[in-house]
Amino acid sequence: MWKSKNKNEGGGKMKKVFFAVYSFLSLAVIFLSWKVADDFFPANLSMRISVPILATTLIIIFTVAIKSTTAKWPWEIKPGEWKFYF
């Protein structure tokens, strides 16, 4: 899964580390949104469910936006390649 088609392209370990960090931060955002929703809406079950779903949706949109602007997934981008066009 992590093997590059280009044999000269290195950084396979860095991709794995960045993917792990990106995944961990995404899960942390989802968990924290669930905790915030639980604190702010203790009696409203629909809000307690919809806030983490909204956070997950925003993470997916952000990831796909990076993919569409750079033609690479976030964990494939090398340092210095981050360019956003607004």
C-alpha positions in Angstrom: 0.0 0.0 0.0 2.8 2.4 0.8 5.2 1.4 -2.0 5.9 4.1 -4.5 5.8 3.5 -8.2 8.8 5.7 -8.6 11.8 3.9 -7.2 13.8 7.1 -6.7 11.1 8.6 -4.4 12.1 8.1 -0.8 10.3 9.0 2.4 8.2 5.9 2.8 8.7 6.0 6.6 7.9 9.7 6.8 4.6 9.0 4.9 3.7 6.4 7.4 4.5 8.7 10.4 2.6 11.6 8.9 -0.4 9.4 8.1 -0.4 8.1 11.7 -0.2 11.7 13.1 -2.9 12.9 10.7 -5.2 10.0 11.6 -4.5 10.5 15.3 -5.3 14.2 15.1 -8.5 13.5 13.1 -9.6 11.0 15.7 -8.8 13.5 18.5 -10.9 16.2 16.8 -13.8 13.8 16.5 -13.5 12.7 20.2 -13.2 16.2 21.4 -16.2 17.3 19.4 -18.1 14.4 21.0 -17.0 15.5 24.5 -18.0 19.2 23.7 -21.3 18.1 22.4 -21.9 16.0 25.4 -21.1 18.9 27.7 -23.1 21.5 25.8 -26.1 19.4 24.9 -26.5 16.8 27.7 -30.2 16.3 27.1 -30.4 16.6 23.4 -29.4 13.3 21.8 -29.7 14.4 18.2 -27.1 17.2 18.8 -24.8 14.9 20.7 -24.8 12.7 17.6 -24.7 15.3 14.9 -21.7 17.3 16.2 -19.2 14.5 15.8 -20.7 13.6 12.4 -20.2 17.3 11.4 -16.6 17.2 12.6 -16.0 14.0 10.7 -17.5 15.5 7.6 -15.3 18.6 7.9 -12.2 16.4 8.2 -13.2 14.5 5.1 -13.8 17.8 3.2 -10.5 19.2 4.3 -8.7 16.0 3.3 -10.3 16.0 -0.2 -9.6 19.7 -0.6 -5.9 19.1 0.0 -6.1 16.2 -2.5 -7.8 18.3 -5.1 -5.5 21.3 -4.8 -2.2 19.4 -4.6 -3.0 16.1 -6.4 -1.6 14.3 -3.4 -3.1 13.0 -0.1 -2.0 15.1 2.9 0.4 12.4 4.1 2.1 12.3 0.7 3.1 16.0 0.7 6.7 16.7 1.3 7.8 19.7 3.4 7.7 22.9 1.3 5.0 21.6 -1.2 2.1 23.1 0.8 0.4 25.6 -1.5 -3.2 26.6 -1.1 -5.0 28.7 -3.7 -7.9 30.7 -2.4 
